[in-house]
Amino acid sequence: VDRDRPVDLQGHEGRSTSKQSNRYHQRVYVERAQPLEQYTTEELYARFRVGNTDIKYIADLVRPKLQRRTRRSHSLSVEQQVFIDLRFYVSGTFYQVVGDNIGVDKSTVSDVVKAVSIALASLLNQLVSFPNDVQVAQTKHKFFTLGNMPNTIGVIDCTHVHIQAPHERDWEYINRKGRRSINIQLVGDADLIITNCVVKWPGSVHDARILRESALYRELQTNRPHGIILGDSAYPLLPWLITPFLAASTPVQAHFNTAHCKTRCRRFACLNYLRVEPQGACNIILACIVLHSIATRCNVPLCDDVYDAPEPFEEPDQPLAFCQNEGLSGRIVRDVSFKFLLSHFYNFCFDCLK
């Protein structure tokens, strides 16, 4: 028997006809999950961190950029794209696993995450903004209620989002712990709403430099805010940026540091590890910031309240004062806040003796 010639099911030799070879094979589509239909509100929160109404709101925001003009080839609806994207953000697992859960291919998940992340990131300026004069008074009151720190309008911190080794300039992304990351700067208010962010610097760049190179720094240096921002000891002490005492020598200074840390400890949720290139990672981070702002305004809990102990002081790569008189002015402002807390501390002790 000639092995190159086809054999039928009965073992007889045969020739393939053009009719057989051109026979149309119907494509079989895997049934896709329909989360809005199959999950309750509680199950949606557990799997996607948002509810039915929130998902529809997010879909409407990105619809102009993601809406397909045709339903040919079973194209994904905007809602389905949002579900895929949220599932990846929440689980942080592989594209293959997300695809198996939703009923799409791994490459589809990759394309969807990229497209939805870019669409969400484009909404940043609409949803992330520094408090205006009307909002400042409310922000100060909420911060004082939170940690007894007066005149506070925001907290600032940097956090590292770990990424896979990039193909170019790998050494720039290695942080002080030896891992590759994006170092992002976040400013937030007492309601956990992010009011400013910088998402572009590799992990080797120090927090102080990110601040110095930011538009926020230039703006607040030119137009001093009506209040102070709290930062950890990695930042310079400025008239509008107050850091804790490096070594509390008295119980009252320790009380100040505790109030400072309690006010600053409301951290922001971030991704543990992104298996993408730096630009893709930045888009995903920005998208998560936008989603966090949406969820916070909709009173959707995204993370637990965690109290962080004061961070140990680390010698910054940049000088503590960017200009000659900034450190002095910052100490004056911190001393005023310290004296305010001092009076409250003594009043508290006197009340305890009654």
LOSE-297312 format. One record per residue (C-alpha): residue in three letters; x, y, z. Coordinates in nm, 3 decimals. Example, Ala and Ser with C-alpha at 12.3 -4.5 7.8 and 13.67 -1.06 7.14 Angstrom:
# residues 2
PT   rest         x         y         z
PT    Ala     1.230    -0.450     0.780
PT    Ser     1.367    -0.106     0.714
This chain:
# residues 354
PT   rest         x         y         z
PT    Val     0.000     0.000     0.000
PT    Asp     0.127     0.340    -0.092
PT    Arg     0.142     0.525     0.240
PT    Asp     0.109     0.861     0.067
PT    Arg    -0.239     0.771    -0.067
PT    Pro    -0.546     0.804     0.155
PT    Val    -0.713     0.494     0.296
PT    Asp    -1.083     0.478     0.375
PT    Leu    -1.233     0.347     0.699
PT    Gln    -1.254    -0.008     0.558
PT    Gly    -0.885    -0.006     0.473
PT    His    -0.935     0.031     0.096
PT    Glu    -0.714     0.257    -0.100
PT    Gly    -0.873     0.566    -0.238
PT    Arg    -0.806     0.902    -0.390
PT    Ser    -0.902     1.229    -0.237
PT    Thr    -1.134     1.426    -0.459
PT    Ser    -1.143     1.799    -0.492
PT    Lys    -1.492     1.791    -0.346
PT    Gln    -1.364     1.616    -0.034
PT    Ser    -1.059     1.837     0.008
PT    Asn    -1.261     2.157    -0.030
PT    Arg    -1.529     2.047     0.208
PT    Tyr    -1.628     2.335     0.445
PT    His    -1.560     2.274     0.813
PT    Gln    -1.796     2.470     1.032
PT    Arg    -1.620     2.664     1.307
PT    Val    -1.720     2.564     1.658
PT    Tyr    -1.739     2.848     1.912
PT    Val    -1.690     2.786     2.283
PT    Glu    -1.976     2.917     2.491
PT    Arg    -1.863     3.230     2.673
PT    Ala    -1.945     3.311     3.031
PT    Gln    -2.216     3.574     3.095
PT    Pro    -2.131     3.701     3.445
PT    Leu    -2.413     3.957     3.463
PT    Glu    -2.662     3.676     3.408
PT    Gln    -2.507     3.391     3.604
PT    Tyr    -2.372     3.568     3.916
PT    Thr    -2.548     3.740     4.204
PT    Thr    -2.431     4.082     4.326
PT    Glu    -2.230     3.921     4.606
PT    Glu    -2.064     3.682     4.361
PT    Leu    -1.978     3.971     4.128
PT    Tyr    -1.809     4.154     4.416
PT    Ala    -1.615     3.841     4.505
PT    Arg    -1.493     3.779     4.149
PT    Phe    -1.468     4.128     4.000
PT    Arg    -1.462     4.362     4.304
PT    Val    -1.754     4.561     4.163
PT    Gly    -2.126     4.513     4.130
PT    Asn    -2.372     4.503     3.843
PT    Thr    -2.431     4.879     3.828
PT    Asp    -2.060     4.957     3.855
PT    Ile    -1.972     4.725     3.566
PT    Lys    -2.231     4.890     3.343
PT    Tyr    -2.095     5.233     3.440
PT    Ile    -1.737     5.131     3.357
PT    Ala    -1.850     4.981     3.026
PT    Asp    -2.024     5.306     2.932
PT    Leu    -1.707     5.505     3.007
PT    Val    -1.489     5.299     2.773
PT    Arg    -1.756     5.219     2.513
PT    Pro    -1.650     5.494     2.267
PT    Lys    -1.303     5.339     2.239
PT    Leu    -1.396     4.969     2.255
PT    Gln    -1.728     4.936     2.075
PT    Arg    -1.698     4.704     1.774
PT    Arg    -1.873     4.817     1.456
PT    Thr    -1.977     4.464     1.373
PT    Arg    -2.074     4.141     1.546
PT    Arg    -1.901     3.931     1.281
PT    Ser    -1.683     3.643     1.400
PT    His    -1.854     3.657     1.740
PT    Ser    -1.673     3.978     1.842
PT    Leu    -1.672     4.059     2.212
PT    Ser    -1.913     4.315     2.351
PT    Val    -1.779     4.602     2.561
PT    Glu    -1.923     4.439     2.874
PT    Gln    -1.744     4.113     2.797
PT    Gln    -1.416     4.298     2.744
PT    Val    -1.460     4.473     3.079
PT    Phe    -1.528     4.139     3.250
PT    Ile    -1.212     3.986     3.104
PT    Asp    -1.007     4.288     3.205
PT    Leu    -1.143     4.302     3.561
PT    Arg    -1.095     3.930     3.608
PT    Phe    -0.729     3.967     3.517
PT    Tyr    -0.682     4.267     3.747
PT    Val    -0.848     4.093     4.041
PT    Ser    -0.686     3.751     4.006
PT    Gly    -0.345     3.852     3.869
PT    Thr    -0.320     3.507     3.715
PT    Phe    -0.209     3.393     3.370
PT    Tyr    -0.398     3.492     3.055
PT    Gln    -0.465     3.123     2.984
PT    Val    -0.645     3.078     3.317
PT    Val    -0.855     3.390     3.266
PT    Gly    -0.942     3.275     2.914
PT    Asp    -1.048     2.931     3.033
PT    Asn    -1.279     3.089     3.293
PT    Ile    -1.443     3.329     3.050
PT    Gly    -1.438     3.104     2.742
PT    Val    -1.190     3.284     2.516
PT    Asp    -0.840     3.218     2.387
PT    Lys    -0.526     3.332     2.567
PT    Ser    -0.434     3.571     2.286
PT    Thr    -0.779     3.728     2.310
PT    Val    -0.728     3.795     2.680
PT    Ser    -0.394     3.960     2.605
PT    Asp    -0.547     4.186     2.338
PT    Val    -0.843     4.277     2.557
PT    Val    -0.632     4.363     2.863
PT    Lys    -0.412     4.586     2.650
PT    Ala    -0.705     4.766     2.483
PT    Val    -0.913     4.813     2.798
PT    Ser    -0.611     4.930     2.999
PT    Ile    -0.533     5.198     2.741
PT    Ala    -0.899     5.305     2.733
PT    Leu    -0.918     5.334     3.112
PT    Ala    -0.581     5.510     3.137
PT    Ser    -0.708     5.778     2.898
PT    Leu    -0.970     5.872     3.161
PT    Leu    -0.709     5.958     3.425
PT    Asn    -0.740     6.337     3.403
PT    Gln    -1.118     6.313     3.434
PT    Leu    -1.113     6.105     3.752
PT    Val    -0.789     6.200     3.930
PT    Ser    -0.746     6.562     4.037
PT    Phe    -0.600     6.756     4.330
PT    Pro    -0.863     6.896     4.574
PT    Asn    -0.988     7.244     4.495
PT    Asp    -1.043     7.523     4.748
PT    Val    -1.395     7.404     4.827
PT    Gln    -1.279     7.046     4.896
PT    Val    -0.975     7.143     5.106
PT    Ala    -1.172     7.226     5.423
PT    Gln    -1.356     6.893     5.416
PT    Thr    -1.030     6.708     5.350
PT    Lys    -0.858     6.874     5.648
PT    His    -1.145     6.780     5.877
PT    Lys    -1.145     6.417     5.764
PT    Phe    -0.767     6.385     5.807
PT    Phe    -0.786     6.531     6.157
PT    Thr    -1.060     6.286     6.247
PT    Leu    -0.851     6.004     6.105
PT    Gly    -0.521     6.072     6.281
PT    Asn    -0.536     6.400     6.480
PT    Met    -0.301     6.565     6.232
PT    Pro    -0.403     6.928     6.170
PT    Asn    -0.412     7.114     5.837
PT    Thr    -0.352     6.801     5.626
PT    Ile    -0.476     6.795     5.266
PT    Gly    -0.308     6.476     5.144
PT    Val    -0.056     6.198     5.195
PT    Ile     0.219     6.101     4.952
PT    Asp     0.408     5.778     4.910
PT    Cys     0.576     5.566     4.645
PT    Thr     0.515     5.198     4.593
PT    His     0.682     4.943     4.367
PT    Val     0.487     4.731     4.120
PT    His     0.702     4.434     4.023
PT    Ile     0.736     4.344     3.656
PT    Gln     0.913     4.081     3.450
PT    Ala     1.261     4.159     3.321
PT    Pro     1.230     4.400     3.027
PT    His     1.417     4.333     2.704
PT    Glu     1.587     4.674     2.707
PT    Arg     1.769     4.870     2.981
PT    Asp     1.698     4.599     3.234
PT    Trp     1.934     4.744     3.496
PT    Glu     1.726     5.062     3.532
PT    Tyr     1.433     4.867     3.673
PT    Ile     1.621     4.686     3.951
PT    Asn     1.517     4.842     4.284
PT    Arg     1.704     4.840     4.614
PT    Lys     1.564     4.496     4.695
PT    Gly     1.704     4.349     4.375
PT    Arg     1.368     4.309     4.199
PT    Arg     1.254     4.471     3.876
PT    Ser     0.973     4.718     3.923
PT    Ile     0.797     5.040     3.832
PT    Asn     0.817     5.298     4.112
PT    Ile     0.488     5.489     4.122
PT    Gln     0.412     5.804     4.322
PT    Leu     0.063     5.841     4.468
PT    Val    -0.107     6.123     4.658
PT    Gly    -0.436     6.046     4.829
PT    Asp    -0.694     6.198     5.059
PT    Ala    -0.865     6.070     5.372
PT    Asp    -1.131     5.889     5.169
PT    Leu    -0.865     5.680     4.988
PT    Ile    -0.926     5.873     4.667
PT    Ile    -0.608     5.918     4.463
PT    Thr    -0.563     6.288     4.384
PT    Asn    -0.232     6.275     4.195
PT    Cys    -0.008     6.008     4.049
PT    Val     0.317     5.964     3.858
PT    Val     0.350     5.633     3.675
PT    Lys     0.657     5.613     3.453
PT    Trp     0.976     5.576     3.656
PT    Pro     1.184     5.255     3.674
PT    Gly     1.239     5.091     4.011
PT    Ser     1.595     5.219     4.060
PT    Val     1.477     5.582     4.083
PT    His     1.442     5.718     4.438
PT    Asp     1.116     5.858     4.575
PT    Ala     1.269     6.203     4.629
PT    Arg     1.374     6.235     4.266
PT    Ile     1.032     6.129     4.140
PT    Leu     0.879     6.407     4.349
PT    Arg     1.133     6.665     4.237
PT    Glu     1.075     6.586     3.868
PT    Ser     0.695     6.587     3.896
PT    Ala     0.449     6.853     3.781
PT    Leu     0.297     6.843     4.132
PT    Tyr     0.625     6.960     4.286
PT    Arg     0.657     7.249     4.041
PT    Glu     0.295     7.352     4.101
PT    Leu     0.315     7.343     4.482
PT    Gln     0.650     7.522     4.485
PT    Thr     0.500     7.805     4.280
PT    Asn     0.154     7.811     4.439
PT    Arg     0.180     7.702     4.803
PT    Pro    -0.126     7.500     4.905
PT    His    -0.348     7.597     5.197
PT    Gly    -0.235     7.298     5.399
PT    Ile     0.031     7.031     5.426
PT    Ile     0.101     6.694     5.266
PT    Leu     0.239     6.411     5.479
PT    Gly     0.524     6.194     5.356
PT    Asp     0.762     5.940     5.505
PT    Ser     1.128     5.996     5.584
PT    Ala     1.236     5.927     5.225
PT    Tyr     1.107     6.271     5.128
PT    Pro     1.263     6.611     5.197
PT    Leu     1.112     6.833     5.465
PT    Leu     0.942     7.121     5.281
PT    Pro     0.702     7.399     5.385
PT    Trp     0.414     7.201     5.235
PT    Leu     0.554     6.846     5.281
PT    Ile     0.592     6.731     5.641
PT    Thr     0.791     6.424     5.739
PT    Pro     0.813     6.256     6.082
PT    Phe     1.092     6.313     6.334
PT    Leu     1.378     6.083     6.241
PT    Ala     1.445     5.994     6.606
PT    Ala     1.175     6.074     6.860
PT    Ser     1.361     6.192     7.172
PT    Thr     1.054     6.269     7.385
PT    Pro     0.715     6.102     7.440
PT    Val     0.545     6.398     7.274
PT    Gln     0.758     6.363     6.958
PT    Ala     0.670     5.994     6.956
PT    His     0.304     6.096     6.982
PT    Phe     0.354     6.324     6.681
PT    Asn     0.510     6.041     6.480
PT    Thr     0.224     5.808     6.574
PT    Ala    -0.034     6.065     6.463
PT    His     0.166     6.119     6.144
PT    Cys     0.176     5.746     6.067
PT    Lys    -0.190     5.685     6.154
PT    Thr    -0.285     5.958     5.910
PT    Arg    -0.054     5.823     5.635
PT    Cys    -0.124     5.452     5.674
PT    Arg    -0.421     5.433     5.437
PT    Arg    -0.233     5.259     5.159
PT    Phe    -0.336     5.196     4.803
PT    Ala    -0.394     4.858     4.653
PT    Cys    -0.156     4.765     4.371
PT    Leu    -0.066     4.464     4.162
PT    Asn     0.191     4.221     4.295
PT    Tyr     0.352     4.122     3.966
PT    Leu     0.296     4.208     3.601
PT    Arg     0.425     3.978     3.327
PT    Val     0.441     4.255     3.068
PT    Glu     0.686     4.511     2.934
PT    Pro     0.723     4.845     3.122
PT    Gln     0.489     5.045     2.894
PT    Gly     0.218     4.782     2.923
PT    Ala     0.270     4.773     3.299
PT    Cys     0.227     5.151     3.322
PT    Asn    -0.101     5.134     3.128
PT    Ile    -0.233     4.861     3.359
PT    Ile    -0.130     5.058     3.669
PT    Leu    -0.300     5.373     3.541
PT    Ala    -0.611     5.170     3.460
PT    Cys    -0.614     5.030     3.814
PT    Ile    -0.585     5.384     3.955
PT    Val    -0.885     5.491     3.747
PT    Leu    -1.084     5.186     3.860
PT    His    -0.986     5.252     4.220
PT    Ser    -1.114     5.611     4.192
PT    Ile    -1.441     5.491     4.040
PT    Ala    -1.490     5.221     4.304
PT    Thr    -1.406     5.455     4.592
PT    Arg    -1.653     5.718     4.475
PT    Cys    -1.914     5.443     4.441
PT    Asn    -1.834     5.324     4.797
PT    Val    -1.705     4.989     4.676
PT    Pro    -1.453     4.842     4.925
PT    Leu    -1.139     4.737     4.739
PT    Cys    -0.898     4.667     5.024
PT    Asp    -0.887     4.618     5.397
PT    Asp    -0.783     4.885     5.641
PT    Val    -0.423     4.812     5.737
PT    Tyr    -0.224     5.001     5.995
PT    Asp     0.142     5.023     5.901
PT    Ala     0.413     5.066     6.159
PT    Pro     0.646     5.364     6.106
PT    Glu     0.900     5.284     5.836
PT    Pro     1.267     5.282     5.933
PT    Phe     1.463     5.578     5.805
PT    Glu     1.674     5.513     5.498
PT    Glu     1.934     5.755     5.373
PT    Pro     1.777     5.907     5.059
PT    Asp     1.967     5.924     4.733
PT    Gln     1.874     6.289     4.700
PT    Pro     1.945     6.562     4.960
PT    Leu     1.665     6.615     5.210
PT    Ala     1.631     6.979     5.104
PT    Phe     1.619     7.059     4.735
PT    Cys     1.690     7.426     4.806
PT    Gln     1.885     7.587     5.086
PT    Asn     1.594     7.729     5.287
PT    Glu     1.335     7.461     5.225
PT    Gly     1.441     7.236     5.512
PT    Leu     1.431     7.529     5.755
PT    Ser     1.085     7.638     5.640
PT    Gly     0.963     7.280     5.664
PT    Arg     1.092     7.248     6.021
PT    Ile     0.905     7.565     6.116
PT    Val     0.580     7.424     5.979
PT    Arg     0.639     7.089     6.149
PT    Asp     0.713     7.264     6.480
PT    Val     0.381     7.449     6.457
PT    Ser     0.198     7.121     6.402
PT    Phe     0.403     6.967     6.683
PT    Lys     0.304     7.245     6.927
PT    Phe    -0.060     7.199     6.830
PT    Leu    -0.039     6.829     6.914
PT    Leu     0.158     6.913     7.228
PT    Ser    -0.128     7.120     7.369
PT    His    -0.376     6.844     7.288
PT    Phe    -0.145     6.587     7.449
PT    Tyr    -0.131     6.780     7.778
PT    Asn    -0.507     6.841     7.773
PT    Phe    -0.557     6.467     7.723
PT    Cys    -0.329     6.385     8.018
PT    Phe    -0.508     6.642     8.238
PT    Asp    -0.847     6.493     8.150
PT    Cys    -0.721     6.148     8.244
PT    Leu    -0.634     6.271     8.594
PT    Lys    -0.986     6.397     8.661
